[in-house]
Amino acid sequence: MGDNSATTTAPSPAKTAAVEDALLKQFFAEVSEVERDNEVNRILSCFKLNPFDYLNLPFDSSIDEVKKQYRKLSLLVHPDKCKHPQAKEAFGALAKAQQLLLDPQERDYILNQVNAAKEELRAKRKKQLKKDTASKLKSLVTEGKFDQEHEQSEEFQHQLKLKVKEILTEQEWRRRKMAMRISEEEGRLKKDEEETKEMWKRKREHEEQWEGTREKRVSSWRDFMKGGKKVKKGEIRPPKLKTEDPNKSYVQRPVKRG
């Protein structure tokens, strides 16, 4: 006797997407204008350097989770659906947050700061456990499960969020200071370059002027050599010194001979 039982097959990706779209439409049909406005206000109050904060996601969210959350929130605050006066601004902030988290380099940078924050909190907790013998023994007995549970707690996640904010702020301040120094250095170099160009320009103009008067100077020198030095108008020439001359009939002054 053959087996007449029906075999179940997994739904296709297209069918799954259609189901998700239907659920989203139902969700947004039930969302009130107040909820849309609240979401806009939440987005606009987020820490600007943390894209996970804008999408309201934990730091360990996957790429797919980022895309799904962006789609959900962007439809919620879309300017065509939401009447909030800053809906467009919130919509743009979500788009930028998703762009950062989908960029491998930007995502790695943010996650590196998250890991640095975790290490600082773990080091701080380790110091505290040294004073608390009972907690230290519990951590050793459970082979790290005690620490894992702690890091999954709301308290640790809140501390992590604050520490990430602190580190990202410090890194951004350093980046801006570096950019300002680079800008100042570029400005100084540009000023030096312009001053150098101006100096060479003046020197070139002087040489051109000097070369342009060359014929005039040569002509003046030739005239001088031919006619001697010309007396300028109003200039008094010194008397010529009379010397002894036997052909002169007038009495001459004796010339002192050194």
Disulfide bonds with the S-S distance in Angstrom:
none
